[in-house]
Amino acid sequence: MPLKINHDKCCYCGGCVGVCPQDALELKETLLVVDEKCNECGICAKFCPVGAIEI
């Protein structure tokens, strides 16, 4: 997986999903899922208000 997601920190706000230029993030039930389209640009990590995403 290209990104490291701390699911304990993630508040599932969906903000990262909206800012991803590759459309590589998706909220599924209670998990944030990253697919192979992710190019590790870091936009989602910068946008995350709780610091739950690391590159």
Helices and strands as residue ranges (DSSP letters): E 4-5, H 15-19, E 25-28, E 31-34, H 43-47, E 53-54
